[in-house]
Amino acid sequence: MRLNHRRSNIEIIAEMLRVGENGAGKTEIMYGANMSYAQIQKYLAFLMSQDLINKVEVGNPSIKYRVTDKGSKLLESINNIMEILGMEDDGEF
């Protein structure tokens, strides 16, 4: 049972961090976290401004995004909270 049909900002951020844990391109994050292009632009900018994810150039012009130590700690905290609340990975009870 879901309390809300829409994902919260925290759920979206957690999904993005999960996809980017080992490095991922923008498209991979967008599809992995089930986001629109406009959303990915907004959230990536926010995550980078908060030092939760870094842009890493791995070639020309290939760019990947990788979770920082701070981002890993945040994801671990979110996972712990979801576990305490008895929520599954998809945010449901």
C-alpha positions as CSV (number, residue, x, y, z in Angstrom):
1,M,0.0,0.0,0.0
2,R,1.4,3.4,-1.0
3,L,0.5,6.5,0.9
4,N,1.3,8.6,-2.1
5,H,1.4,7.6,-5.8
6,R,4.2,10.1,-6.6
7,R,7.7,9.6,-5.5
8,S,9.2,12.0,-3.0
9,N,12.3,14.0,-3.7
10,I,14.2,11.8,-1.3
11,E,13.1,8.7,-3.2
12,I,14.2,10.2,-6.5
13,I,17.6,11.2,-5.0
14,A,18.1,7.8,-3.5
15,E,17.4,6.1,-6.9
16,M,19.8,8.5,-8.6
17,L,22.5,7.7,-6.1
18,R,22.0,4.0,-6.4
19,V,22.4,4.1,-10.2
20,G,25.4,6.4,-9.9
21,E,27.3,4.4,-7.2
22,N,29.7,2.8,-9.7
23,G,29.5,5.7,-12.2
24,A,26.8,6.2,-14.8
25,G,26.1,8.4,-17.7
26,K,23.2,10.9,-17.7
27,T,21.0,8.6,-19.9
28,E,21.7,5.6,-17.7
29,I,20.7,7.6,-14.6
30,M,17.6,9.0,-16.3
31,Y,16.3,5.6,-17.3
32,G,17.5,3.8,-14.2
33,A,15.7,6.3,-11.9
34,N,12.7,6.5,-14.3
35,M,13.0,10.3,-14.8
36,S,12.4,12.8,-17.6
37,Y,15.2,14.8,-19.2
38,A,14.0,18.0,-17.4
39,Q,14.0,16.2,-14.0
40,I,17.5,14.7,-14.5
41,Q,18.9,18.2,-15.3
42,K,17.3,19.7,-12.2
43,Y,18.3,16.9,-9.8
44,L,21.9,16.5,-11.2
45,A,22.5,20.2,-10.7
46,F,21.2,19.9,-7.1
47,L,23.2,16.8,-6.3
48,M,26.4,18.3,-7.7
49,S,25.8,21.6,-5.8
50,Q,25.5,19.6,-2.6
51,D,28.7,17.5,-3.3
52,L,26.6,14.3,-3.4
53,I,27.6,13.4,-7.0
54,N,30.6,14.4,-9.2
55,K,30.9,14.8,-12.9
56,V,33.8,12.6,-14.2
57,E,35.2,12.8,-17.7
58,V,36.1,9.3,-18.8
59,G,36.8,10.1,-22.5
60,N,36.0,12.6,-25.1
61,P,33.1,13.5,-24.9
62,S,32.0,10.8,-22.5
63,I,31.0,12.1,-19.1
64,K,29.9,9.9,-16.2
65,Y,28.5,10.9,-12.8
66,R,29.8,9.2,-9.7
67,V,28.5,9.3,-6.1
68,T,30.8,11.0,-3.7
69,D,31.6,9.8,-0.1
70,K,29.0,12.3,1.2
71,G,26.5,10.9,-1.3
72,S,27.2,7.3,-0.2
73,K,26.7,8.2,3.4
74,L,23.3,9.9,2.5
75,L,22.2,6.8,0.5
76,E,23.1,4.6,3.5
77,S,21.1,6.8,5.8
78,I,18.1,6.8,3.5
79,N,18.3,3.0,3.2
80,N,18.5,2.7,7.0
81,I,15.4,4.9,7.5
82,M,13.5,2.9,4.9
83,E,14.4,-0.3,6.7
84,I,13.4,1.1,10.1
85,L,10.0,2.2,8.5
86,G,9.6,-1.3,7.0
87,M,9.6,0.1,3.5
88,E,10.9,-1.9,0.5
89,D,13.4,-0.5,-2.0
90,D,10.5,0.8,-4.1
91,G,9.2,2.9,-1.2
92,E,6.2,0.7,-0.4
93,F,5.3,-0.8,2.9
